[in-house]
Amino acid sequence: MANLAHLFHVGQKLKIRNDDFDSLQKFDNGIVKETYEDHIIVTETKTNTDGWYEEGLNIDMLYPEYNF
């Protein structure tokens, strides 16, 4: 298991994949709010909501902005 605190840093911009079947946008913008060894908390900038992301659950929904 990777230490997510080493992979992500606070303030990092991300794209969050939106899997809702009726969404018009497939990616939303987000910013890393907190990092921990086993999870990170990301704030979606459009709705200002926080999401919990961890390896093996939903970390595959996050893409660093430099990949776009």
Predicted model as a PDB file, atoms N, CA, C, CB and O in Angstrom, pLDDT in the B-factor column:
MODEL        1                                                                  
ATOM      1  N   MET A   1       0.845  -1.172   0.000  1.00 69.00           N  
ATOM      2  CA  MET A   1       0.000   0.000   0.000  1.00 69.00           C  
ATOM      3  C   MET A   1       0.893   1.239   0.000  1.00 69.00           C  
ATOM      4  CB  MET A   1      -0.963  -0.004   1.220  1.00 69.00           C  
ATOM      5  O   MET A   1       1.840   1.334   0.781  1.00 69.00           O  
ATOM      6  N   ALA A   2       0.587   2.166  -0.867  1.00 79.00           N  
ATOM      7  CA  ALA A   2       1.385   3.389  -1.000  1.00 79.00           C  
ATOM      8  C   ALA A   2       1.020   4.392   0.089  1.00 79.00           C  
ATOM      9  CB  ALA A   2       1.182   4.020  -2.392  1.00 79.00           C  
ATOM     10  O   ALA A   2      -0.125   4.458   0.535  1.00 79.00           O  
ATOM     11  N   ASN A   3       2.001   5.157   0.501  1.00 88.00           N  
ATOM     12  CA  ASN A   3       1.762   6.239   1.453  1.00 88.00           C  
ATOM     13  C   ASN A   3       1.249   7.438   0.655  1.00 88.00           C  
ATOM     14  CB  ASN A   3       3.073   6.602   2.267  1.00 88.00           C  
ATOM     15  O   ASN A   3       2.018   8.087  -0.054  1.00 88.00           O  
ATOM     16  N   LEU A   4      -0.033   7.731   0.767  1.00 89.00           N  
ATOM     17  CA  LEU A   4      -0.655   8.784  -0.040  1.00 89.00           C  
ATOM     18  C   LEU A   4      -0.139  10.172   0.319  1.00 89.00           C  
ATOM     19  CB  LEU A   4      -2.160   8.744   0.126  1.00 89.00           C  
ATOM     20  O   LEU A   4      -0.242  11.091  -0.493  1.00 89.00           O  
ATOM     21  N   ALA A   5       0.410  10.342   1.510  1.00 88.00           N  
ATOM     22  CA  ALA A   5       0.974  11.632   1.891  1.00 88.00           C  
ATOM     23  C   ALA A   5       2.212  11.955   1.061  1.00 88.00           C  
ATOM     24  CB  ALA A   5       1.319  11.643   3.382  1.00 88.00           C  
ATOM     25  O   ALA A   5       2.584  13.121   0.935  1.00 88.00           O  
ATOM     26  N   HIS A   6       2.858  10.926   0.491  1.00 89.00           N  
ATOM     27  CA  HIS A   6       4.020  11.147  -0.367  1.00 89.00           C  
ATOM     28  C   HIS A   6       3.608  11.366  -1.820  1.00 89.00           C  
ATOM     29  CB  HIS A   6       4.980   9.965  -0.271  1.00 89.00           C  
ATOM     30  O   HIS A   6       4.354  11.975  -2.587  1.00 89.00           O  
ATOM     31  N   LEU A   7       2.439  10.881  -2.204  1.00 90.00           N  
ATOM     32  CA  LEU A   7       1.994  10.997  -3.591  1.00 90.00           C  
ATOM     33  C   LEU A   7       1.222  12.284  -3.879  1.00 90.00           C  
ATOM     34  CB  LEU A   7       1.137   9.817  -3.942  1.00 90.00           C  
ATOM     35  O   LEU A   7       1.249  12.789  -5.001  1.00 90.00           O  
ATOM     36  N   PHE A   8       0.550  12.803  -2.885  1.00 93.00           N  
ATOM     37  CA  PHE A   8      -0.262  14.013  -3.044  1.00 93.00           C  
ATOM     38  C   PHE A   8       0.191  15.044  -2.022  1.00 93.00           C  
ATOM     39  CB  PHE A   8      -1.785  13.701  -2.879  1.00 93.00           C  
ATOM     40  O   PHE A   8       0.725  14.690  -0.971  1.00 93.00           O  
ATOM     41  N   HIS A   9      -0.022  16.322  -2.330  1.00 94.00           N  
ATOM     42  CA  HIS A   9       0.306  17.384  -1.378  1.00 94.00           C  
ATOM     43  C   HIS A   9      -0.857  18.369  -1.283  1.00 94.00           C  
ATOM     44  CB  HIS A   9       1.609  18.117  -1.796  1.00 94.00           C  
ATOM     45  O   HIS A   9      -1.625  18.535  -2.231  1.00 94.00           O  
ATOM     46  N   VAL A  10      -0.971  19.010  -0.141  1.00 96.00           N  
ATOM     47  CA  VAL A  10      -2.053  19.962   0.105  1.00 96.00           C  
ATOM     48  C   VAL A  10      -1.960  21.103  -0.915  1.00 96.00           C  
ATOM     49  CB  VAL A  10      -1.988  20.517   1.567  1.00 96.00           C  
ATOM     50  O   VAL A  10      -0.886  21.657  -1.149  1.00 96.00           O  
ATOM     51  N   GLY A  11      -3.091  21.436  -1.508  1.00 96.00           N  
ATOM     52  CA  GLY A  11      -3.147  22.494  -2.515  1.00 96.00           C  
ATOM     53  C   GLY A  11      -2.988  21.999  -3.934  1.00 96.00           C  
ATOM     54  O   GLY A  11      -3.131  22.779  -4.876  1.00 96.00           O  
ATOM     55  N   GLN A  12      -2.693  20.718  -4.112  1.00 96.00           N  
ATOM     56  CA  GLN A  12      -2.516  20.156  -5.446  1.00 96.00           C  
ATOM     57  C   GLN A  12      -3.846  20.140  -6.187  1.00 96.00           C  
ATOM     58  CB  GLN A  12      -1.926  18.735  -5.365  1.00 96.00           C  
ATOM     59  O   GLN A  12      -4.874  19.771  -5.619  1.00 96.00           O  
ATOM     60  N   LYS A  13      -3.825  20.541  -7.456  1.00 95.00           N  
ATOM     61  CA  LYS A  13      -5.037  20.550  -8.276  1.00 95.00           C  
ATOM     62  C   LYS A  13      -5.213  19.185  -8.929  1.00 95.00           C  
ATOM     63  CB  LYS A  13      -4.974  21.670  -9.353  1.00 95.00           C  
ATOM     64  O   LYS A  13      -4.261  18.580  -9.423  1.00 95.00           O  
ATOM     65  N   LEU A  14      -6.462  18.720  -8.916  1.00 95.00           N  
ATOM     66  CA  LEU A  14      -6.802  17.408  -9.460  1.00 95.00           C  
ATOM     67  C   LEU A  14      -8.018  17.504 -10.349  1.00 95.00           C  
ATOM     68  CB  LEU A  14      -7.048  16.402  -8.339  1.00 95.00           C  
ATOM     69  O   LEU A  14      -8.762  18.484 -10.301  1.00 95.00           O  
ATOM     70  N   LYS A  15      -8.216  16.485 -11.158  1.00 95.00           N  
ATOM     71  CA  LYS A  15      -9.464  16.265 -11.874  1.00 95.00           C  
ATOM     72  C   LYS A  15     -10.123  15.052 -11.235  1.00 95.00           C  
ATOM     73  CB  LYS A  15      -9.229  16.056 -13.425  1.00 95.00           C  
ATOM     74  O   LYS A  15      -9.470  14.037 -10.993  1.00 95.00           O  
ATOM     75  N   ILE A  16     -11.413  15.161 -10.966  1.00 93.00           N  
ATOM     76  CA  ILE A  16     -12.173  14.086 -10.330  1.00 93.00           C  
ATOM     77  C   ILE A  16     -13.132  13.514 -11.368  1.00 93.00           C  
ATOM     78  CB  ILE A  16     -12.947  14.598  -9.060  1.00 93.00           C  
ATOM     79  O   ILE A  16     -13.968  14.236 -11.911  1.00 93.00           O  
ATOM     80  N   ARG A  17     -13.012  12.223 -11.640  1.00 92.00           N  
ATOM     81  CA  ARG A  17     -13.896  11.582 -12.612  1.00 92.00           C  
ATOM     82  C   ARG A  17     -15.295  11.477 -12.022  1.00 92.00           C  
ATOM     83  CB  ARG A  17     -13.363  10.180 -13.015  1.00 92.00           C  
ATOM     84  O   ARG A  17     -15.470  11.037 -10.886  1.00 92.00           O  
ATOM     85  N   ASN A  18     -16.286  11.883 -12.803  1.00 86.00           N  
ATOM     86  CA  ASN A  18     -17.685  11.852 -12.385  1.00 86.00           C  
ATOM     87  C   ASN A  18     -18.366  10.703 -13.130  1.00 86.00           C  
ATOM     88  CB  ASN A  18     -18.404  13.230 -12.669  1.00 86.00           C  
ATOM     89  O   ASN A  18     -18.523  10.756 -14.350  1.00 86.00           O  
ATOM     90  N   ASP A  19     -18.765   9.672 -12.396  1.00 83.00           N  
ATOM     91  CA  ASP A  19     -19.366   8.483 -13.010  1.00 83.00           C  
ATOM     92  C   ASP A  19     -20.886   8.525 -13.083  1.00 83.00           C  
ATOM     93  CB  ASP A  19     -18.950   7.266 -12.252  1.00 83.00           C  
ATOM     94  O   ASP A  19     -21.507   7.528 -13.452  1.00 83.00           O  
ATOM     95  N   ASP A  20     -21.500   9.652 -12.739  1.00 78.00           N  
ATOM     96  CA  ASP A  20     -22.958   9.740 -12.835  1.00 78.00           C  
ATOM     97  C   ASP A  20     -23.381   9.587 -14.290  1.00 78.00           C  
ATOM     98  CB  ASP A  20     -23.475  11.085 -12.254  1.00 78.00           C  
ATOM     99  O   ASP A  20     -22.811  10.227 -15.174  1.00 78.00           O  
ATOM    100  N   PHE A  21     -24.372   8.745 -14.542  1.00 76.00           N  
ATOM    101  CA  PHE A  21     -24.769   8.451 -15.916  1.00 76.00           C  
ATOM    102  C   PHE A  21     -25.384   9.662 -16.623  1.00 76.00           C  
ATOM    103  CB  PHE A  21     -25.753   7.300 -15.929  1.00 76.00           C  
ATOM    104  O   PHE A  21     -25.356   9.729 -17.851  1.00 76.00           O  
ATOM    105  N   ASP A  22     -25.932  10.610 -15.878  1.00 76.00           N  
ATOM    106  CA  ASP A  22     -26.592  11.750 -16.512  1.00 76.00           C  
ATOM    107  C   ASP A  22     -25.781  13.041 -16.439  1.00 76.00           C  
ATOM    108  CB  ASP A  22     -27.930  11.972 -15.878  1.00 76.00           C  
ATOM    109  O   ASP A  22     -26.303  14.114 -16.741  1.00 76.00           O  
ATOM    110  N   SER A  23     -24.509  12.950 -16.040  1.00 73.00           N  
ATOM    111  CA  SER A  23     -23.713  14.168 -15.918  1.00 73.00           C  
ATOM    112  C   SER A  23     -23.250  14.636 -17.292  1.00 73.00           C  
ATOM    113  CB  SER A  23     -22.503  13.936 -14.995  1.00 73.00           C  
ATOM    114  O   SER A  23     -22.928  13.832 -18.167  1.00 73.00           O  
ATOM    115  N   LEU A  24     -23.225  15.944 -17.458  1.00 74.00           N  
ATOM    116  CA  LEU A  24     -22.764  16.515 -18.713  1.00 74.00           C  
ATOM    117  C   LEU A  24     -21.242  16.571 -18.763  1.00 74.00           C  
ATOM    118  CB  LEU A  24     -23.351  17.909 -18.908  1.00 74.00           C  
ATOM    119  O   LEU A  24     -20.647  16.397 -19.827  1.00 74.00           O  
ATOM    120  N   GLN A  25     -20.618  16.812 -17.628  1.00 79.00           N  
ATOM    121  CA  GLN A  25     -19.166  16.848 -17.554  1.00 79.00           C  
ATOM    122  C   GLN A  25     -18.674  15.552 -16.914  1.00 79.00           C  
ATOM    123  CB  GLN A  25     -18.676  18.089 -16.750  1.00 79.00           C  
ATOM    124  O   GLN A  25     -19.198  15.124 -15.885  1.00 79.00           O  
ATOM    125  N   LYS A  26     -17.688  14.942 -17.515  1.00 88.00           N  
ATOM    126  CA  LYS A  26     -17.156  13.691 -16.974  1.00 88.00           C  
ATOM    127  C   LYS A  26     -16.047  13.941 -15.958  1.00 88.00           C  
ATOM    128  CB  LYS A  26     -16.634  12.811 -18.101  1.00 88.00           C  
ATOM    129  O   LYS A  26     -15.670  13.023 -15.229  1.00 88.00           O  
ATOM    130  N   PHE A  27     -15.516  15.164 -15.892  1.00 91.00           N  
ATOM    131  CA  PHE A  27     -14.476  15.494 -14.921  1.00 91.00           C  
ATOM    132  C   PHE A  27     -14.813  16.808 -14.235  1.00 91.00           C  
ATOM    133  CB  PHE A  27     -13.092  15.577 -15.602  1.00 91.00           C  
ATOM    134  O   PHE A  27     -15.271  17.755 -14.875  1.00 91.00           O  
ATOM    135  N   ASP A  28     -14.583  16.860 -12.929  1.00 92.00           N  
ATOM    136  CA  ASP A  28     -14.740  18.073 -12.134  1.00 92.00           C  
ATOM    137  C   ASP A  28     -13.376  18.449 -11.568  1.00 92.00           C  
ATOM    138  CB  ASP A  28     -15.793  17.875 -10.990  1.00 92.00           C  
ATOM    139  O   ASP A  28     -12.496  17.598 -11.434  1.00 92.00           O  
ATOM    140  N   ASN A  29     -13.204  19.721 -11.239  1.00 95.00           N  
ATOM    141  CA  ASN A  29     -11.955  20.188 -10.641  1.00 95.00           C  
ATOM    142  C   ASN A  29     -11.979  19.978  -9.141  1.00 95.00           C  
ATOM    143  CB  ASN A  29     -11.714  21.666 -10.966  1.00 95.00           C  
ATOM    144  O   ASN A  29     -13.030  20.068  -8.506  1.00 95.00           O  
ATOM    145  N   GLY A  30     -10.815  19.697  -8.581  1.00 96.00           N  
ATOM    146  CA  GLY A  30     -10.697  19.521  -7.146  1.00 96.00           C  
ATOM    147  C   GLY A  30      -9.338  19.960  -6.655  1.00 96.00           C  
ATOM    148  O   GLY A  30      -8.395  20.090  -7.436  1.00 96.00           O  
ATOM    149  N   ILE A  31      -9.239  20.191  -5.353  1.00 97.00           N  
ATOM    150  CA  ILE A  31      -7.991  20.579  -4.707  1.00 97.00           C  
ATOM    151  C   ILE A  31      -7.818  19.714  -3.464  1.00 97.00           C  
ATOM    152  CB  ILE A  31      -7.982  22.106  -4.343  1.00 97.00           C  
ATOM    153  O   ILE A  31      -8.761  19.520  -2.698  1.00 97.00           O  
ATOM    154  N   VAL A  32      -6.607  19.197  -3.270  1.00 97.00           N  
ATOM    155  CA  VAL A  32      -6.313  18.376  -2.102  1.00 97.00           C  
ATOM    156  C   VAL A  32      -6.361  19.258  -0.862  1.00 97.00           C  
ATOM    157  CB  VAL A  32      -4.928  17.678  -2.237  1.00 97.00           C  
ATOM    158  O   VAL A  32      -5.659  20.265  -0.772  1.00 97.00           O  
ATOM    159  N   LYS A  33      -7.196  18.866   0.086  1.00 97.00           N  
ATOM    160  CA  LYS A  33      -7.367  19.636   1.318  1.00 97.00           C  
ATOM    161  C   LYS A  33      -6.496  19.094   2.447  1.00 97.00           C  
ATOM    162  CB  LYS A  33      -8.829  19.629   1.745  1.00 97.00           C  
ATOM    163  O   LYS A  33      -5.869  19.864   3.175  1.00 97.00           O  
ATOM    164  N   GLU A  34      -6.456  17.765   2.594  1.00 96.00           N  
ATOM    165  CA  GLU A  34      -5.676  17.121   3.653  1.00 96.00           C  
ATOM    166  C   GLU A  34      -5.092  15.828   3.101  1.00 96.00           C  
ATOM    167  CB  GLU A  34      -6.554  16.842   4.919  1.00 96.00           C  
ATOM    168  O   GLU A  34      -5.705  15.160   2.269  1.00 96.00           O  
ATOM    169  N   THR A  35      -3.898  15.483   3.575  1.00 95.00           N  
ATOM    170  CA  THR A  35      -3.281  14.208   3.186  1.00 95.00           C  
ATOM    171  C   THR A  35      -2.942  13.401   4.431  1.00 95.00           C  
ATOM    172  CB  THR A  35      -2.004  14.444   2.329  1.00 95.00           C  
ATOM    173  O   THR A  35      -2.509  13.944   5.448  1.00 95.00           O  
ATOM    174  N   TYR A  36      -3.147  12.109   4.327  1.00 94.00           N  
ATOM    175  CA  TYR A  36      -2.820  11.168   5.391  1.00 94.00           C  
ATOM    176  C   TYR A  36      -2.143   9.964   4.754  1.00 94.00           C  
ATOM    177  CB  TYR A  36      -4.097  10.744   6.198  1.00 94.00           C  
ATOM    178  O   TYR A  36      -2.097   9.847   3.530  1.00 94.00           O  
ATOM    179  N   GLU A  37      -1.632   9.096   5.560  1.00 92.00           N  
ATOM    180  CA  GLU A  37      -0.929   7.929   5.030  1.00 92.00           C  
ATOM    181  C   GLU A  37      -1.857   7.015   4.238  1.00 92.00           C  
ATOM    182  CB  GLU A  37      -0.284   7.149   6.161  1.00 92.00           C  
ATOM    183  O   GLU A  37      -1.449   6.458   3.219  1.00 92.00           O  
ATOM    184  N   ASP A  38      -3.110   6.852   4.694  1.00 93.00           N  
ATOM    185  CA  ASP A  38      -4.013   5.897   4.063  1.00 93.00           C  
ATOM    186  C   ASP A  38      -5.176   6.520   3.293  1.00 93.00           C  
ATOM    187  CB  ASP A  38      -4.554   4.996   5.095  1.00 93.00           C  
ATOM    188  O   ASP A  38      -5.930   5.794   2.646  1.00 93.00           O  
ATOM    189  N   HIS A  39      -5.343   7.837   3.344  1.00 95.00           N  
ATOM    190  CA  HIS A  39      -6.414   8.486   2.592  1.00 95.00           C  
ATOM    191  C   HIS A  39      -6.096   9.959   2.379  1.00 95.00           C  
ATOM    192  CB  HIS A  39      -7.760   8.330   3.320  1.00 95.00           C  
ATOM    193  O   HIS A  39      -5.216  10.520   3.032  1.00 95.00           O  
ATOM    194  N   ILE A  40      -6.834  10.582   1.446  1.00 96.00           N  
ATOM    195  CA  ILE A  40      -6.729  12.022   1.245  1.00 96.00           C  
ATOM    196  C   ILE A  40      -8.141  12.595   1.193  1.00 96.00           C  
ATOM    197  CB  ILE A  40      -5.929  12.362  -0.061  1.00 96.00           C  
ATOM    198  O   ILE A  40      -9.101  11.894   0.872  1.00 96.00           O  
ATOM    199  N   ILE A  41      -8.248  13.864   1.510  1.00 97.00           N  
ATOM    200  CA  ILE A  41      -9.526  14.564   1.438  1.00 97.00           C  
ATOM    201  C   ILE A  41      -9.394  15.633   0.363  1.00 97.00           C  
ATOM    202  CB  ILE A  41      -9.930  15.190   2.827  1.00 97.00           C  
ATOM    203  O   ILE A  41      -8.478  16.456   0.394  1.00 97.00           O  
ATOM    204  N   VAL A  42     -10.323  15.607  -0.588  1.00 97.00           N  
ATOM    205  CA  VAL A  42     -10.294  16.504  -1.734  1.00 97.00           C  
ATOM    206  C   VAL A  42     -11.563  17.347  -1.735  1.00 97.00           C  
ATOM    207  CB  VAL A  42     -10.153  15.709  -3.062  1.00 97.00           C  
ATOM    208  O   VAL A  42     -12.663  16.828  -1.543  1.00 97.00           O  
ATOM    209  N   THR A  43     -11.404  18.648  -1.952  1.00 97.00           N  
ATOM    210  CA  THR A  43     -12.546  19.548  -2.064  1.00 97.00           C  
ATOM    211  C   THR A  43     -12.863  19.765  -3.537  1.00 97.00           C  
ATOM    212  CB  THR A  43     -12.267  20.902  -1.352  1.00 97.00           C  
ATOM    213  O   THR A  43     -12.005  20.202  -4.305  1.00 97.00           O  
ATOM    214  N   GLU A  44     -14.102  19.458  -3.930  1.00 94.00           N  
ATOM    215  CA  GLU A  44     -14.545  19.730  -5.294  1.00 94.00           C  
ATOM    216  C   GLU A  44     -14.839  21.223  -5.384  1.00 94.00           C  
ATOM    217  CB  GLU A  44     -15.810  18.867  -5.682  1.00 94.00           C  
ATOM    218  O   GLU A  44     -15.635  21.745  -4.604  1.00 94.00           O  
ATOM    219  N   THR A  45     -14.212  21.905  -6.316  1.00 93.00           N  
ATOM    220  CA  THR A  45     -14.300  23.366  -6.360  1.00 93.00           C  
ATOM    221  C   THR A  45     -15.660  23.877  -6.832  1.00 93.00           C  
ATOM    222  CB  THR A  45     -13.227  23.908  -7.261  1.00 93.00           C  
ATOM    223  O   THR A  45     -16.066  24.975  -6.450  1.00 93.00           O  
ATOM    224  N   LYS A  46     -16.357  23.118  -7.638  1.00 89.00           N  
ATOM    225  CA  LYS A  46     -17.651  23.566  -8.165  1.00 89.00           C  
ATOM    226  C   LYS A  46     -18.724  23.640  -7.077  1.00 89.00           C  
ATOM    227  CB  LYS A  46     -18.112  22.630  -9.276  1.00 89.00           C  
ATOM    228  O   LYS A  46     -19.476  24.612  -7.008  1.00 89.00           O  
ATOM    229  N   THR A  47     -18.792  22.619  -6.235  1.00 89.00           N  
ATOM    230  CA  THR A  47     -19.830  22.554  -5.208  1.00 89.00           C  
ATOM    231  C   THR A  47     -19.294  22.771  -3.800  1.00 89.00           C  
ATOM    232  CB  THR A  47     -20.528  21.228  -5.275  1.00 89.00           C  
ATOM    233  O   THR A  47     -20.062  22.826  -2.839  1.00 89.00           O  
ATOM    234  N   ASN A  48     -17.967  22.894  -3.677  1.00 94.00           N  
ATOM    235  CA  ASN A  48     -17.310  23.113  -2.396  1.00 94.00           C  
ATOM    236  C   ASN A  48     -17.618  21.990  -1.398  1.00 94.00           C  
ATOM    237  CB  ASN A  48     -17.736  24.457  -1.817  1.00 94.00           C  
ATOM    238  O   ASN A  48     -17.832  22.242  -0.213  1.00 94.00           O  
ATOM    239  N   THR A  49     -17.637  20.751  -1.896  1.00 94.00           N  
ATOM    240  CA  THR A  49     -17.865  19.594  -1.031  1.00 94.00           C  
ATOM    241  C   THR A  49     -16.579  18.789  -0.905  1.00 94.00           C  
ATOM    242  CB  THR A  49     -19.011  18.708  -1.581  1.00 94.00           C  
ATOM    243  O   THR A  49     -15.767  18.739  -1.828  1.00 94.00           O  
ATOM    244  N   ASP A  50     -16.411  18.165   0.247  1.00 96.00           N  
ATOM    245  CA  ASP A  50     -15.225  17.355   0.508  1.00 96.00           C  
ATOM    246  C   ASP A  50     -15.517  15.895   0.221  1.00 96.00           C  
ATOM    247  CB  ASP A  50     -14.751  17.530   1.959  1.00 96.00           C  
ATOM    248  O   ASP A  50     -16.618  15.405   0.471  1.00 96.00           O  
ATOM    249  N   GLY A  51     -14.507  15.203  -0.311  1.00 95.00           N  
ATOM    250  CA  GLY A  51     -14.618  13.779  -0.571  1.00 95.00           C  
ATOM    251  C   GLY A  51     -13.440  13.034   0.015  1.00 95.00           C  
ATOM    252  O   GLY A  51     -12.327  13.557   0.055  1.00 95.00           O  
ATOM    253  N   TRP A  52     -13.673  11.829   0.465  1.00 96.00           N  
ATOM    254  CA  TRP A  52     -12.663  10.963   1.072  1.00 96.00           C  
ATOM    255  C   TRP A  52     -12.235   9.965   0.007  1.00 96.00           C  
ATOM    256  CB  TRP A  52     -13.211  10.234   2.365  1.00 96.00           C  
ATOM    257  O   TRP A  52     -13.076   9.269  -0.562  1.00 96.00           O  
ATOM    258  N   TYR A  53     -10.945   9.887  -0.266  1.00 95.00           N  
ATOM    259  CA  TYR A  53     -10.413   8.986  -1.286  1.00 95.00           C  
ATOM    260  C   TYR A  53      -9.311   8.139  -0.682  1.00 95.00           C  
ATOM    261  CB  TYR A  53      -9.887   9.775  -2.509  1.00 95.00           C  
ATOM    262  O   TYR A  53      -8.417   8.652  -0.009  1.00 95.00           O  
ATOM    263  N   GLU A  54      -9.380   6.829  -0.929  1.00 94.00           N  
ATOM    264  CA  GLU A  54      -8.354   5.934  -0.408  1.00 94.00           C  
ATOM    265  C   GLU A  54      -8.071   4.829  -1.410  1.00 94.00           C  
ATOM    266  CB  GLU A  54      -8.783   5.337   0.942  1.00 94.00           C  
ATOM    267  O   GLU A  54      -8.898   4.504  -2.263  1.00 94.00           O  
ATOM    268  N   GLU A  55      -6.892   4.268  -1.284  1.00 92.00           N  
ATOM    269  CA  GLU A  55      -6.444   3.219  -2.181  1.00 92.00           C  
ATOM    270  C   GLU A  55      -7.332   1.989  -2.023  1.00 92.00           C  
ATOM    271  CB  GLU A  55      -4.971   2.866  -1.912  1.00 92.00           C  
ATOM    272  O   GLU A  55      -7.684   1.604  -0.908  1.00 92.00           O  
ATOM    273  N   GLY A  56      -7.687   1.379  -3.146  1.00 90.00           N  
ATOM    274  CA  GLY A  56      -8.527   0.193  -3.127  1.00 90.00           C  
ATOM    275  C   GLY A  56     -10.010   0.504  -3.096  1.00 90.00           C  
ATOM    276  O   GLY A  56     -10.830  -0.399  -3.257  1.00 90.00           O  
ATOM    277  N   LEU A  57     -10.374   1.761  -2.892  1.00 92.00           N  
ATOM    278  CA  LEU A  57     -11.788   2.133  -2.830  1.00 92.00           C  
ATOM    279  C   LEU A  57     -12.154   3.052  -4.000  1.00 92.00           C  
ATOM    280  CB  LEU A  57     -12.107   2.825  -1.485  1.00 92.00           C  
ATOM    281  O   LEU A  57     -12.964   2.680  -4.849  1.00 92.00           O  
ATOM    282  N   ASN A  58     -11.565   4.245  -4.048  1.00 92.00           N  
ATOM    283  CA  ASN A  58     -11.940   5.193  -5.093  1.00 92.00           C  
ATOM    284  C   ASN A  58     -10.802   6.121  -5.516  1.00 92.00           C  
ATOM    285  CB  ASN A  58     -13.099   6.014  -4.626  1.00 92.00           C  
ATOM    286  O   ASN A  58     -11.059   7.150  -6.141  1.00 92.00           O  
ATOM    287  N   ILE A  59      -9.563   5.786  -5.196  1.00 93.00           N  
ATOM    288  CA  ILE A  59      -8.438   6.642  -5.560  1.00 93.00           C  
ATOM    289  C   ILE A  59      -8.262   6.707  -7.084  1.00 93.00           C  
ATOM    290  CB  ILE A  59      -7.146   6.131  -4.897  1.00 93.00           C  
ATOM    291  O   ILE A  59      -7.654   7.647  -7.597  1.00 93.00           O  
ATOM    292  N   ASP A  60      -8.791   5.714  -7.805  1.00 92.00           N  
ATOM    293  CA  ASP A  60      -8.678   5.706  -9.262  1.00 92.00           C  
ATOM    294  C   ASP A  60      -9.549   6.772  -9.931  1.00 92.00           C  
ATOM    295  CB  ASP A  60      -9.051   4.341  -9.796  1.00 92.00           C  
ATOM    296  O   ASP A  60      -9.475   6.943 -11.148  1.00 92.00           O  
ATOM    297  N   MET A  61     -10.359   7.482  -9.173  1.00 93.00           N  
ATOM    298  CA  MET A  61     -11.183   8.561  -9.714  1.00 93.00           C  
ATOM    299  C   MET A  61     -10.437   9.889  -9.773  1.00 93.00           C  
ATOM    300  CB  MET A  61     -12.438   8.720  -8.883  1.00 93.00           C  
ATOM    301  O   MET A  61     -10.960  10.863 -10.316  1.00 93.00           O  
ATOM    302  N   LEU A  62      -9.215   9.947  -9.219  1.00 94.00           N  
ATOM    303  CA  LEU A  62      -8.440  11.179  -9.156  1.00 94.00           C  
ATOM    304  C   LEU A  62      -7.319  11.167 -10.183  1.00 94.00           C  
ATOM    305  CB  LEU A  62      -7.870  11.380  -7.755  1.00 94.00           C  
ATOM    306  O   LEU A  62      -6.619  10.167 -10.347  1.00 94.00           O  
ATOM    307  N   TYR A  63      -7.158  12.289 -10.869  1.00 93.00           N  
ATOM    308  CA  TYR A  63      -6.101  12.455 -11.844  1.00 93.00           C  
ATOM    309  C   TYR A  63      -5.404  13.785 -11.589  1.00 93.00           C  
ATOM    310  CB  TYR A  63      -6.658  12.383 -13.288  1.00 93.00           C  
ATOM    311  O   TYR A  63      -6.061  14.825 -11.549  1.00 93.00           O  
ATOM    312  N   PRO A  64      -4.089  13.769 -11.416  1.00 91.00           N  
ATOM    313  CA  PRO A  64      -3.382  15.047 -11.258  1.00 91.00           C  
ATOM    314  C   PRO A  64      -3.590  15.921 -12.486  1.00 91.00           C  
ATOM    315  CB  PRO A  64      -1.874  14.814 -11.020  1.00 91.00           C  
ATOM    316  O   PRO A  64      -3.642  15.416 -13.607  1.00 91.00           O  
ATOM    317  N   GLU A  65      -3.706  17.214 -12.284  1.00 85.00           N  
ATOM    318  CA  GLU A  65      -4.033  18.127 -13.368  1.00 85.00           C  
ATOM    319  C   GLU A  65      -2.975  18.124 -14.469  1.00 85.00           C  
ATOM    320  CB  GLU A  65      -4.203  19.526 -12.826  1.00 85.00           C  
ATOM    321  O   GLU A  65      -3.295  18.407 -15.624  1.00 85.00           O  
ATOM    322  N   TYR A  66      -1.729  17.811 -14.139  1.00 79.00           N  
ATOM    323  CA  TYR A  66      -0.692  17.824 -15.167  1.00 79.00           C  
ATOM    324  C   TYR A  66      -0.850  16.686 -16.173  1.00 79.00           C  
ATOM    325  CB  TYR A  66       0.672  17.746 -14.521  1.00 79.00           C  
ATOM    326  O   TYR A  66      -0.157  16.678 -17.190  1.00 79.00           O  
ATOM    327  N   ASN A  67      -1.743  15.723 -15.919  1.00 66.00           N  
ATOM    328  CA  ASN A  67      -2.012  14.658 -16.883  1.00 66.00           C  
ATOM    329  C   ASN A  67      -2.939  15.112 -18.004  1.00 66.00           C  
ATOM    330  CB  ASN A  67      -2.615  13.463 -16.178  1.00 66.00           C  
ATOM    331  O   ASN A  67      -3.125  14.382 -18.978  1.00 66.00           O  
ATOM    332  N   PHE A  68      -3.521  16.297 -17.889  1.00 63.00           N  
ATOM    333  CA  PHE A  68      -4.450  16.794 -18.906  1.00 63.00           C  
ATOM    334  C   PHE A  68      -3.791  17.810 -19.777  1.00 63.00           C  
ATOM    335  CB  PHE A  68      -5.684  17.388 -18.272  1.00 63.00           C  
ATOM    336  O   PHE A  68      -4.422  18.340 -20.692  1.00 63.00           O  
TER     337      PHE A  68                                                      
ENDMDL                                                                          
END                                                                             
